Amino acid sequence: MQLNRSNFLRFLIQSEPGKPAISNGLRAAFALGVPMLIGQLINQRESGLFVGLMAHFVNLANIGGPYQIKAKTMAQATLGIAASVFVGTLVAHVPVLAVVLTLLWGIASGFASLYGNAGANVGLVIGISFITTIAQPGNLEVALMRSLLCLIAGGWAMLLSLVMWPFRPYDPIRLALANCFSAIANYIQAFVGKVATTENILEIRKALETARTALGTLRIEQSSRSWINEPFLLLIQDGDRLLGLVVALTELLETHFQQQQYHTVQQLVDDALAEISGILQAIAKVISRKPASIDLGNLQRIYEALKEQESLQRKAIAGSETDYTTLVAFTNLVLTLKKLIEQLQYTAQTAKSLADRSKMSQRDIDRLLLFEEEQRSLLSLLKENLTLDSAIFRHALRIGVSLTVGVILYSVTNLPMGYWVTLTIILVLKPNLGATFKRFFQRVGGTILGAVLAAILLATITSKPVLDIIILLTVFFGVSLIAFNYGYSVIFFSIFVLLIIDIGHPISWQLAGFRVLNTLIGAGLAFASHYFIWPNWERDRLPSQIATALRECHKYFRDVMAVYQGTKERDSSIISQRRQTGLAIGNAQASFQGLLREPQMHQELVEPVMTLLLYMGRFTNAVTVLAVHLEHFRGTVPLAELETFVRQISLLLEQLADSVQQEIPPPPLPDLEETLQKIQPHLQALRTARIEELAVNQGHTPIRQAVIDYSILDLEIDQIVRRLTAMHSAMIRLISGK
């Protein structure tokens, strides 16, 4: 798919979800400004600037979270930067050694991502400090002095972040949990507005996984007696359960509540959805320490009104099967809403408990340690990835080789400010081509615009105090906007770099030109490396991701249907598999988004992949409705032909997975309609028998329980067939379009 001019511009200026990190920007400006001021006061402007820059690097390694994790990460960054600066200063005199060590430092920087976000950030700042230092040679005394200043800078950054800056170790997990419940509320609002998509569900899944990851960084010394981990764990589980119930509720409404007979209760249903959304938003506020009142009174009254309507419809049945089918769908809606209210009550109690008990002493907060899951040793993790089969290893080699080529290039050509080439490489080069492609244009565009603005500022402003203020402002905006939009951030950082190099220098336009030229060279090398050094294309990864998602869908369907078939008891593994299925679909969706960012993507592949992912999510939703209903399932005699239906669906899902992975057309669809026609008479017989019982006011009977067990199955198996048929058709178009 070729990007036209309009789409390309939108592609570059599009911001990531969330808001600018104002707090991080203020901290970065403060970390740089204080050393600069002290340097000016003691007539050591360059040393003050150096300390401020190194403190900024150490702050970049601060990923937040618990106190111990922040302290450990920043300490590692400080020591790594000091060592890199020391070695880089000394080897800069020996070109061959500088080239060899650049390769090793680059590989190490890439490998650091093995250890999560903290490792990736530490590796990045260590790599940056080394490649900038080898362009500024010095003797042993200079190397020692620079290393000492790095240690001072690290100490200042840690003092600022860990002591002086407000410390709330549980804010990351609170924010992540609040985002979970807000995301579910937003999905409900989108559903009411008829704009809900599968991406809304994936966002909720992503929020839940972010919360799990945040909790995974925490551990309390005596976890069995600690108060803080229990509500966090409960809220994550509650979020997962609420997601399942909300999906089941909306699936029932979308699939079965479009007929005329439901219009009389439509307003009640809309009111219920609005109340649920509001309650979820209130829970999110309570979790994040914002004032809010959680009141389920109105929702409970709406539920009672719906229950009364159900009772009226039950009495109005005139012996017709159509009326009874309508009643069955309505009954399942009321049951799902009841369970949703109960779950909201539990969640609200947990959120309030967390808020009430969060006023713990600092002594209890300081008992935070690493999460109690066993961590594999750093060495074993490294050994496992020392293979070209590892994407991280390939990316690390790509970084090392690209940096080495950059160093050789600017050394041979005597390019002024050559370290901008390598600095651009390490910042632009990402594990996949799509992200690198976007970074390439954002970096180049931001650098050109920033260089022009910086040259204008240097040509028109000669006051050092004014320029110093502008420098701090550029750091503030640059750091605040990194995660929001990298291109915007580069504009401010480009101004910052040119201002600190030579304030008032008469050749400022020439400096700006070198800045742009070196950035173009570095970005070009980073982009080219993806073509020549083990290319990592999303178009190669996507088939495997889709196949994995299809197989997870199969496992989820198989586990749920095994209970209906009487071969398995309902247990927590179903909830776990639902999560795994959601993650797999999310990974496939992310891979598809990466594919859309790659150049020369075939447009004919877009529609079938979109259709496949859309109906994969809808198929999962239908299975989720069946899974939620298992709480009412009592294990009556399995339906005849149900085993045949399950076997056909299972085989079809496996065939679709094999088809996309092996790039072969799927076999023809089995005759699923015929199987449905064989199941329907058994369901019809149950409904007819139950209608006859209602005529003589018979209450709790085996037939009634059988209807409860299989009525929802009757409603959903047809949707399952329709969605799988759409997936099969999309697969045929996908394979034929390659």
WOJODA-V306860 format. One record per residue. RES is the residue in one letter. SS is DSSP state (A for helix, B for strand, O for the rest). PSI is psi in degrees with one decimal (none if undefined). OMEGA is omega in radians with two decimals (NA if undefined). Layout:
BEGIN
RES | SS | PSI | OMEGA
RES | SS | PSI | OMEGA
END
This chain:
BEGIN
M | O | 121.0 | 3.13
Q | O | 136.6 | 3.12
L | O | 123.2 | 3.05
N | O | 175.8 | -3.01
R | A | -42.2 | -3.12
S | A | -47.3 | 3.14
N | A | -37.0 | -3.12
F | A | -44.0 | 3.12
L | A | -42.5 | 3.10
R | A | -37.0 | 3.13
F | A | -37.5 | -3.09
L | A | -37.8 | -3.04
I | A | -5.6 | -3.14
Q | O | 131.7 | -3.11
S | O | 156.4 | 3.07
E | O | 160.1 | 3.10
P | O | 147.4 | 3.11
G | O | -171.5 | -3.09
K | O | 160.3 | 3.06
P | O | 144.4 | -3.09
A | O | 79.5 | -3.07
I | A | -42.7 | -3.12
S | A | -43.4 | 3.11
N | A | -38.4 | 3.12
G | A | -43.2 | 3.10
L | A | -42.8 | 3.14
R | A | -40.9 | 3.13
A | A | -41.9 | 3.12
A | A | -38.9 | 3.12
F | A | -41.8 | -3.14
A | A | -35.7 | 3.13
L | A | -40.0 | -3.01
G | A | -42.1 | -3.10
V | A | -50.4 | 3.09
P | A | -37.0 | 3.10
M | A | -43.0 | -3.13
L | A | -45.2 | 3.12
I | A | -41.3 | 3.12
G | A | -40.3 | 3.11
Q | A | -38.4 | -3.11
L | A | -33.7 | -3.13
I | O | 14.3 | 3.10
N | O | 36.6 | 3.08
Q | O | 60.5 | -3.02
R | A | -44.3 | -3.10
E | A | -41.1 | 3.12
S | A | -40.4 | 3.10
G | A | -41.0 | 3.11
L | A | -39.9 | 3.14
F | A | -44.9 | 3.11
V | A | -42.4 | 3.12
G | A | -41.1 | 3.12
L | A | -43.9 | 3.14
M | A | -36.8 | 3.07
A | A | -36.8 | 3.08
H | A | -41.2 | 3.10
F | A | -44.2 | 3.14
V | A | -38.3 | 3.11
N | A | -30.5 | 3.09
L | A | -26.1 | 3.13
A | O | -7.4 | -3.14
N | O | 105.7 | -3.10
I | O | 3.2 | -3.11
G | O | -167.4 | 3.14
G | O | -161.2 | -3.08
P | O | 155.5 | -3.06
Y | A | -48.4 | -3.08
Q | A | -38.6 | -3.12
I | A | -43.1 | 3.10
K | A | -44.5 | -3.12
A | A | -43.5 | -3.13
K | A | -44.7 | -3.12
T | A | -44.8 | -3.12
M | A | -34.5 | 3.08
A | A | -42.6 | 3.09
Q | A | -42.1 | 3.12
A | A | -41.5 | -3.14
T | A | -49.5 | -3.13
L | A | -40.1 | 3.13
G | A | -41.8 | 3.11
I | A | -44.4 | 3.14
A | A | -44.1 | 3.13
A | A | -41.4 | -3.14
S | A | -43.4 | 3.13
V | A | -40.4 | 3.13
F | A | -51.3 | -3.12
V | A | -44.4 | -3.12
G | A | -39.3 | 3.13
T | A | -41.4 | -3.08
L | A | -40.6 | -3.05
V | A | -8.8 | -3.13
A | O | -24.1 | 3.12
H | O | -16.9 | -3.06
V | O | 94.9 | -3.02
P | A | -43.4 | -3.11
V | A | -45.1 | 3.13
L | A | -37.2 | 3.12
A | A | -39.7 | 3.13
V | A | -45.8 | -3.12
V | A | -45.2 | -3.11
L | A | -30.2 | 3.05
T | A | -42.0 | 3.09
L | A | -47.4 | -3.11
L | A | -42.3 | -3.14
W | A | -38.5 | 3.12
G | A | -43.4 | 3.11
I | A | -43.7 | 3.13
A | A | -39.0 | 3.13
S | A | -41.3 | 3.11
G | A | -37.7 | -3.14
F | A | -22.7 | -3.08
A | A | -23.4 | 3.14
S | A | -9.9 | 3.03
L | A | -28.3 | -3.01
Y | A | 33.4 | 3.01
G | A | -168.3 | -3.11
N | A | -38.7 | 3.13
A | A | -47.6 | 3.13
G | A | -41.3 | -3.14
A | A | -42.9 | 3.14
N | A | -42.8 | 3.11
V | A | -45.0 | 3.13
G | A | -38.9 | -3.14
L | A | -48.7 | -3.07
V | A | -32.3 | 3.07
I | A | -42.5 | 3.10
G | A | -43.7 | 3.14
I | A | -44.7 | -3.11
S | A | -35.5 | -3.13
F | A | -48.6 | -3.05
I | A | -23.9 | 3.05
T | A | -30.0 | -3.09
T | A | -35.6 | -3.10
I | O | -10.1 | 3.04
A | O | -0.4 | -3.11
Q | O | 78.6 | -3.04
P | O | 159.7 | 3.10
G | O | 168.8 | 3.13
N | O | -172.9 | -3.09
L | A | -39.7 | -3.13
E | A | -42.7 | 3.12
V | A | -41.4 | -3.14
A | A | -43.8 | 3.13
L | A | -42.0 | -3.14
M | A | -42.8 | 3.12
R | A | -40.9 | 3.13
S | A | -40.5 | 3.10
L | A | -43.3 | 3.11
L | A | -34.6 | 3.08
C | A | -40.8 | 3.11
L | A | -40.0 | 3.08
I | A | -43.3 | -3.14
A | A | -42.9 | 3.11
G | A | -41.2 | 3.10
G | A | -40.6 | 3.12
W | A | -43.6 | 3.13
A | A | -41.7 | -3.14
M | A | -38.6 | 3.08
L | A | -42.8 | -3.11
L | A | -45.3 | -3.04
S | A | -34.4 | -2.99
L | A | -19.7 | -3.07
V | A | -55.7 | -3.02
M | A | -37.4 | -3.10
W | O | 142.5 | 3.14
P | O | 130.6 | -3.04
F | O | 115.1 | 3.07
R | O | 92.3 | -2.99
P | O | -22.5 | -3.07
Y | O | 1.6 | -3.12
D | A | -40.5 | 3.14
P | A | -44.8 | -3.12
I | A | -36.6 | 3.09
R | A | -46.9 | -3.13
L | A | -42.3 | -3.14
A | A | -42.8 | 3.12
L | A | -43.0 | 3.11
A | A | -38.4 | 3.12
N | A | -33.2 | 3.10
C | A | -52.4 | -3.07
F | A | -33.0 | 3.05
S | A | -38.0 | -3.14
A | A | -39.4 | 3.09
I | A | -41.6 | 3.11
A | A | -41.1 | 3.13
N | A | -36.1 | 3.10
Y | A | -42.0 | 3.12
I | A | -43.2 | 3.13
Q | A | -39.9 | 3.10
A | A | -36.9 | 3.12
F | A | -44.9 | 3.12
V | A | -38.4 | 3.13
G | O | 3.3 | 3.12
K | O | 34.5 | 3.10
V | O | 14.1 | -3.13
A | O | 141.7 | 3.11
T | O | 171.4 | 3.09
T | A | -24.6 | 3.11
E | A | -30.7 | 3.10
N | A | -41.8 | 3.11
I | A | -41.6 | -3.14
L | A | -35.1 | 3.10
E | A | -38.9 | 3.10
I | A | -44.7 | 3.10
R | A | -43.8 | 3.14
K | A | -41.4 | 3.13
A | A | -40.6 | 3.11
L | A | -41.2 | 3.12
E | A | -35.0 | 3.06
T | A | -40.9 | 3.10
A | A | -42.1 | 3.11
R | A | -40.5 | 3.12
T | A | -41.8 | 3.12
A | A | -41.9 | 3.11
L | A | -30.6 | -3.14
G | A | -13.1 | 3.09
T | O | -0.6 | -3.09
L | O | 144.7 | 2.94
R | B | 140.3 | 3.10
I | B | 144.0 | -3.09
E | O | -48.9 | 3.12
Q | O | 80.6 | -2.99
S | O | -30.5 | -3.09
S | O | -19.6 | -3.11
R | O | 0.2 | -3.09
S | O | 142.7 | -3.13
W | O | -30.5 | -2.87
I | A | -34.3 | -3.07
N | A | -29.5 | -3.08
E | A | -51.9 | 3.11
P | A | -34.3 | 3.10
F | A | -46.2 | 3.12
L | A | -43.5 | -3.14
L | A | -40.2 | -3.12
L | A | -36.3 | 3.07
I | A | -44.8 | 3.11
Q | A | -40.1 | 3.11
D | A | -41.1 | 3.12
G | A | -41.3 | 3.13
D | A | -43.6 | 3.13
R | A | -42.4 | 3.13
L | A | -38.1 | 3.09
L | A | -46.6 | 3.13
G | A | -43.4 | -3.13
L | A | -41.1 | 3.13
V | A | -41.5 | 3.09
V | A | -43.8 | 3.12
A | A | -42.7 | -3.13
L | A | -49.2 | -3.11
T | A | -33.6 | 3.09
E | A | -43.1 | 3.09
L | A | -43.7 | -3.11
L | A | -42.4 | -3.09
E | A | -36.1 | -3.02
T | A | -37.0 | -2.94
H | A | -0.7 | -3.03
F | O | 36.5 | 3.09
Q | O | -7.8 | -3.09
Q | O | 162.3 | -3.07
Q | A | -33.3 | -3.03
Q | A | -12.8 | -3.13
Y | A | -4.7 | -3.06
H | A | -26.1 | -3.12
T | A | -24.5 | -3.12
V | A | 7.2 | -3.07
Q | A | -42.6 | -3.12
Q | A | -39.5 | 3.10
L | A | -41.8 | 3.13
V | A | -44.8 | 3.12
D | A | -41.6 | 3.11
D | A | -39.5 | 3.13
A | A | -44.3 | 3.13
L | A | -40.9 | 3.12
A | A | -41.5 | 3.13
E | A | -42.6 | 3.14
I | A | -44.0 | 3.11
S | A | -44.5 | 3.13
G | A | -39.7 | 3.12
I | A | -42.1 | 3.13
L | A | -40.4 | 3.10
Q | A | -38.1 | 3.10
A | A | -40.8 | 3.09
I | A | -42.1 | 3.12
A | A | -40.7 | 3.13
K | A | -42.7 | 3.14
V | A | -42.3 | 3.14
I | A | -39.0 | -3.10
S | O | 17.7 | 3.05
R | O | 24.5 | 3.08
K | O | 148.2 | -3.11
P | O | 128.2 | 3.12
A | O | 152.4 | 3.10
S | O | 127.9 | 3.14
I | O | 111.0 | -3.07
D | O | 118.4 | 3.14
L | O | 9.7 | -3.07
G | A | -49.2 | -3.12
N | A | -40.3 | 3.14
L | A | -38.7 | 3.12
Q | A | -38.7 | 3.13
R | A | -38.3 | 3.09
I | A | -40.6 | 3.10
Y | A | -43.6 | 3.13
E | A | -38.3 | 3.13
A | A | -40.7 | 3.10
L | A | -38.1 | 3.11
K | A | -36.5 | 3.10
E | A | -39.7 | 3.08
Q | A | -37.6 | 3.09
E | A | -42.7 | 3.13
S | A | -39.7 | 3.12
L | A | -40.2 | 3.12
Q | A | -35.0 | 3.13
R | A | -41.0 | 3.14
K | A | -25.0 | -3.06
A | O | -1.3 | -3.14
I | O | 127.9 | -3.09
A | O | 30.1 | 3.12
G | O | 8.6 | -3.13
S | O | 143.8 | -3.13
E | A | -33.4 | 3.13
T | A | -45.5 | 3.11
D | A | -38.7 | -3.11
Y | A | -37.3 | 3.08
T | A | -40.2 | 3.07
T | A | -44.1 | 3.13
L | A | -39.9 | -3.14
V | A | -46.5 | 3.13
A | A | -42.0 | 3.14
F | A | -41.7 | 3.12
T | A | -42.1 | 3.11
N | A | -34.9 | 3.07
L | A | -47.0 | -3.12
V | A | -41.2 | 3.11
L | A | -43.1 | 3.13
T | A | -41.1 | 3.12
L | A | -39.3 | 3.11
K | A | -46.3 | 3.13
K | A | -36.0 | 3.12
L | A | -41.1 | 3.11
I | A | -44.5 | 3.12
E | A | -42.9 | 3.14
Q | A | -38.8 | 3.10
L | A | -36.8 | 3.10
Q | A | -45.7 | 3.11
Y | A | -44.4 | -3.10
T | A | -41.6 | 3.13
A | A | -41.4 | 3.11
Q | A | -41.4 | 3.13
T | A | -43.0 | 3.14
A | A | -42.5 | 3.11
K | A | -39.2 | 3.10
S | A | -41.9 | 3.12
L | A | -41.7 | -3.13
A | A | -40.8 | -3.09
D | A | -35.7 | -3.04
R | A | 2.9 | -3.11
S | O | -7.1 | 3.12
K | O | 55.3 | -3.12
M | O | 164.5 | -3.13
S | O | 155.6 | 3.10
Q | A | -28.6 | 3.12
R | A | -40.9 | 3.12
D | A | -37.5 | 3.13
I | A | -38.6 | -3.10
D | O | -2.9 | 3.11
R | O | 3.5 | 3.11
L | B | 133.3 | 3.02
L | B | -170.5 | 3.10
L | O | 155.5 | -3.14
F | O | 146.9 | -2.97
E | O | 0.1 | 3.02
E | O | 144.0 | 3.10
E | O | 132.7 | 3.11
Q | O | 135.3 | 3.07
R | O | 147.0 | 3.14
S | O | 150.6 | 3.14
L | A | -38.8 | -3.09
L | A | -43.4 | -3.12
S | A | -37.2 | 3.11
L | A | -37.9 | 3.11
L | A | -44.8 | -3.13
K | A | -39.4 | -3.11
E | A | -26.1 | -3.07
N | O | 7.4 | 3.08
L | O | 62.7 | -3.14
T | O | 148.7 | 3.14
L | O | -11.2 | 3.05
D | O | -16.5 | -3.14
S | O | 123.5 | 3.11
A | A | -34.2 | 3.13
I | A | -40.9 | 3.12
F | A | -44.2 | 3.13
R | A | -41.1 | 3.13
H | A | -38.7 | 3.11
A | A | -44.1 | 3.09
L | A | -39.6 | 3.14
R | A | -42.8 | 3.11
I | A | -48.4 | -3.10
G | A | -46.5 | -3.13
V | A | -42.8 | -3.12
S | A | -43.4 | 3.12
L | A | -39.7 | 3.14
T | A | -44.8 | 3.10
V | A | -39.9 | 3.12
G | A | -43.6 | 3.13
V | A | -45.7 | 3.13
I | A | -42.3 | -3.09
L | A | -50.4 | -3.09
Y | A | -21.9 | 3.08
S | A | -43.7 | -3.13
V | A | -38.8 | -3.08
T | A | -3.7 | -3.09
N | O | 41.8 | -3.12
L | O | 124.3 | 3.12
P | O | 141.8 | -3.13
M | O | 43.5 | -3.03
G | O | -23.5 | -3.12
Y | A | -15.1 | 3.03
W | A | -29.3 | 3.11
V | A | -53.0 | -3.10
T | A | -34.0 | 3.10
L | A | -40.8 | 3.10
T | A | -41.2 | -3.14
I | A | -50.8 | -3.04
I | A | -25.2 | -3.14
L | A | -28.5 | -3.09
V | A | -37.4 | -3.01
L | O | 118.8 | -3.14
K | O | 163.9 | -3.06
P | O | -29.0 | 3.14
N | O | 155.2 | -3.03
L | A | -37.0 | -3.11
G | A | -46.7 | 3.13
A | A | -39.9 | 3.12
T | A | -40.3 | 3.12
F | A | -44.6 | -3.14
K | A | -44.5 | 3.12
R | A | -36.7 | -3.12
F | A | -54.1 | -3.07
F | A | -34.9 | 3.09
Q | A | -41.5 | -3.13
R | A | -47.4 | -3.11
V | A | -49.4 | -3.13
G | A | -44.5 | 3.13
G | A | -37.9 | -3.14
T | A | -44.3 | -3.13
I | A | -48.7 | -3.13
L | A | -43.4 | 3.13
G | A | -39.6 | 3.14
A | A | -41.7 | 3.12
V | A | -45.8 | 3.13
L | A | -40.3 | 3.13
A | A | -41.8 | 3.13
A | A | -39.5 | 3.10
I | A | -43.1 | 3.13
L | A | -44.2 | -3.12
L | A | -28.5 | -3.12
A | A | -22.0 | -3.04
T | A | -18.3 | -3.09
I | O | 123.6 | 3.14
T | O | -9.2 | -3.12
S | O | 119.1 | -3.13
K | A | -42.4 | 3.10
P | A | -40.5 | 3.13
V | A | -43.3 | 3.12
L | A | -36.2 | 3.10
D | A | -39.5 | 3.10
I | A | -42.1 | 3.12
I | A | -39.4 | 3.11
I | A | -46.7 | -3.14
L | A | -37.2 | 3.12
L | A | -38.7 | 3.12
T | A | -36.7 | 3.08
V | A | -43.5 | 3.14
F | A | -51.9 | -3.12
F | A | -36.4 | -3.14
G | A | -47.1 | -3.13
V | A | -39.1 | -3.12
S | A | -30.0 | -3.01
L | O | -0.1 | -3.07
I | O | -52.8 | -3.09
A | O | -21.0 | -3.09
F | O | -49.9 | 3.05
N | O | 113.2 | -3.06
Y | A | -36.6 | -3.13
G | A | -43.5 | 3.09
Y | A | -42.2 | -3.13
S | A | -40.8 | -3.11
V | A | -35.8 | 3.12
I | A | -48.2 | -3.10
F | A | -38.7 | 3.12
F | A | -32.6 | 3.09
S | A | -42.8 | 3.06
I | A | -45.2 | -3.13
F | A | -48.8 | -3.08
V | A | -44.7 | -3.10
L | A | -31.0 | 3.13
L | A | -36.2 | -3.08
I | A | -14.5 | -3.11
I | A | -52.3 | -3.07
D | O | 88.5 | -3.10
I | O | 124.8 | 3.11
G | O | 12.9 | -3.13
H | O | 136.0 | -3.07
P | O | -15.9 | -3.13
I | O | 38.5 | -3.07
S | A | -36.9 | 3.12
W | A | -34.6 | 3.11
Q | A | -40.7 | 3.08
L | A | -42.2 | 3.11
A | A | -39.0 | 3.11
G | A | -42.7 | 3.10
F | A | -38.8 | 3.12
R | A | -45.3 | -3.14
V | A | -44.6 | -3.12
L | A | -47.4 | -3.12
N | A | -36.1 | 3.09
T | A | -41.5 | 3.10
L | A | -42.6 | 3.14
I | A | -48.1 | -3.13
G | A | -44.3 | 3.13
A | A | -37.8 | 3.10
G | A | -41.9 | 3.11
L | A | -41.4 | 3.13
A | A | -44.5 | -3.12
F | A | -41.7 | -3.12
A | A | -30.9 | -3.09
S | A | -28.8 | 3.13
H | A | -22.1 | 3.13
Y | A | -27.7 | -2.98
F | A | -16.4 | -3.10
I | O | 91.2 | 3.12
W | O | 69.7 | -3.12
P | O | 139.8 | -3.13
N | O | 85.8 | -3.06
W | O | 137.8 | 3.06
E | A | -28.0 | 3.13
R | A | -22.1 | 3.05
D | A | -30.3 | -3.10
R | A | -30.8 | -3.00
L | A | -44.6 | 3.13
P | A | -41.1 | 3.12
S | A | -38.3 | 3.13
Q | A | -41.9 | 3.12
I | A | -42.0 | 3.12
A | A | -42.1 | 3.10
T | A | -42.7 | 3.13
A | A | -41.3 | 3.12
L | A | -39.6 | -3.14
R | A | -34.2 | 3.07
E | A | -37.0 | 3.05
C | A | -41.2 | 3.12
H | A | -45.0 | -3.14
K | A | -41.7 | 3.14
Y | A | -48.2 | 3.11
F | A | -44.7 | -3.11
R | A | -43.2 | -3.12
D | A | -41.7 | -3.13
V | A | -45.4 | -3.09
M | A | -24.7 | 3.10
A | A | -32.8 | 3.10
V | A | -43.9 | 3.12
Y | A | -29.7 | 3.12
Q | O | -9.1 | 3.12
G | O | 16.0 | -3.14
T | O | 0.9 | -3.10
K | O | 148.1 | 3.05
E | O | 148.4 | 3.07
R | O | 128.4 | 3.13
D | O | -176.9 | -3.06
S | O | -13.9 | -3.12
S | A | -25.7 | 3.13
I | A | -43.1 | 3.10
I | A | -41.6 | 3.12
S | A | -41.5 | 3.14
Q | A | -33.9 | 3.07
R | A | -41.2 | 3.11
R | A | -45.2 | -3.14
Q | A | -38.0 | 3.12
T | A | -44.2 | 3.11
G | A | -40.7 | 3.12
L | A | -41.8 | -3.12
A | A | -42.2 | 3.09
I | A | -38.8 | 3.09
G | A | -40.7 | 3.10
N | A | -41.2 | 3.11
A | A | -39.9 | 3.11
Q | A | -42.2 | 3.13
A | A | -40.4 | 3.11
S | A | -39.3 | 3.11
F | A | -40.7 | 3.10
Q | A | -39.1 | 3.07
G | A | -37.6 | 3.11
L | A | -38.5 | -3.14
L | A | -23.7 | -3.14
R | O | -7.5 | -3.11
E | O | 142.9 | 3.11
P | O | 156.6 | 3.06
Q | O | 40.7 | 3.08
M | O | 132.2 | -3.08
H | O | 121.5 | -3.05
Q | O | -29.0 | -3.10
E | A | -12.6 | 3.11
L | A | -17.6 | -2.99
V | A | -52.0 | -3.06
E | A | -48.2 | -3.13
P | A | -35.5 | 3.11
V | A | -43.3 | 3.10
M | A | -44.1 | 3.14
T | A | -43.4 | -3.13
L | A | -45.7 | -3.14
L | A | -38.8 | 3.14
L | A | -50.0 | -3.08
Y | A | -20.5 | 3.00
M | A | -42.6 | 3.08
G | A | -39.5 | 3.14
R | A | -35.8 | 3.05
F | A | -44.1 | 3.11
T | A | -38.3 | 3.11
N | A | -41.5 | 3.13
A | A | -40.2 | 3.10
V | A | -35.7 | 3.12
T | A | -38.6 | 3.06
V | A | -45.3 | 3.12
L | A | -38.0 | -3.13
A | A | -42.3 | 3.13
V | A | -37.0 | -3.11
H | A | -15.6 | -3.10
L | A | -19.7 | 3.09
E | A | -22.4 | 3.12
H | A | -1.6 | -3.07
F | O | 132.6 | -3.10
R | O | 7.0 | 3.01
G | O | 46.6 | 3.04
T | O | 178.7 | -3.07
V | O | 128.7 | -3.11
P | O | 148.2 | 3.13
L | O | 142.2 | 3.03
A | O | 145.1 | 3.13
E | O | -3.2 | 3.12
L | A | -36.7 | 3.12
E | A | -40.6 | 3.11
T | A | -42.7 | 3.13
F | A | -47.9 | -3.12
V | A | -42.4 | -3.14
R | A | -41.0 | 3.14
Q | A | -44.1 | -3.14
I | A | -42.4 | 3.14
S | A | -45.3 | -3.14
L | A | -40.1 | -3.14
L | A | -43.1 | 3.13
L | A | -41.4 | 3.10
E | A | -38.2 | 3.11
Q | A | -39.7 | 3.10
L | A | -40.4 | 3.12
A | A | -45.1 | 3.11
D | A | -37.4 | -3.10
S | A | -47.8 | -3.10
V | A | -33.0 | -3.11
Q | A | -38.5 | -3.12
Q | A | -2.8 | 3.14
E | O | 48.4 | 3.09
I | O | 149.4 | 3.13
P | O | 143.1 | 3.11
P | O | 153.3 | 3.06
P | O | 162.5 | 3.10
P | O | 154.1 | 3.11
L | O | 140.8 | 2.99
P | O | 165.1 | -3.12
D | O | 78.3 | -3.10
L | A | -32.1 | 3.13
E | A | -38.4 | 3.12
E | A | -40.4 | 3.11
T | A | -41.9 | 3.11
L | A | -39.0 | -3.14
Q | A | -26.6 | 3.09
K | A | -29.4 | 3.13
I | A | -37.8 | -3.01
Q | A | -42.5 | -3.13
P | A | -35.3 | 3.12
H | A | -40.8 | 3.10
L | A | -39.8 | 3.13
Q | A | -38.0 | 3.12
A | A | -39.8 | 3.10
L | A | -44.4 | -3.13
R | A | -43.4 | -3.13
T | A | -42.7 | 3.13
A | A | -38.0 | -3.13
R | A | -36.7 | 3.10
I | A | -40.0 | 3.10
E | A | -36.9 | 3.10
E | A | -40.5 | 3.14
L | A | -31.9 | -3.13
A | A | -26.1 | 3.14
V | O | 20.0 | 3.04
N | O | 36.7 | 3.05
Q | O | 129.8 | -3.05
G | O | -107.0 | -3.06
H | O | 106.6 | -3.14
T | O | 163.3 | 3.07
P | A | -35.5 | 3.13
I | A | -40.8 | 3.10
R | A | -44.2 | -3.14
Q | A | -37.8 | 3.10
A | A | -39.4 | 3.09
V | A | -43.3 | 3.10
I | A | -42.1 | -3.11
D | A | -40.6 | -2.94
Y | A | -0.9 | -3.13
S | A | -42.5 | -3.13
I | A | -32.5 | 3.09
L | A | -39.8 | 3.11
D | A | -37.6 | -3.11
L | A | -30.6 | -2.96
E | A | -25.8 | -3.05
I | A | -31.5 | 3.09
D | A | -39.6 | 3.10
Q | A | -38.2 | 3.11
I | A | -44.2 | 3.14
V | A | -45.1 | -3.12
R | A | -42.0 | -3.08
R | A | -36.5 | 3.08
L | A | -34.0 | 3.08
T | A | -42.1 | 3.10
A | A | -38.7 | 3.12
M | A | -39.9 | 3.13
H | A | -44.2 | 3.12
S | A | -42.3 | 3.12
A | A | -37.9 | 3.13
M | A | -41.0 | 3.11
I | A | -44.1 | 3.13
R | A | -37.2 | -3.14
L | A | -47.3 | -3.11
I | A | -41.5 | -3.13
S | A | -22.6 | -3.13
G | A | -8.9 | -3.11
K | O | none | NA
END
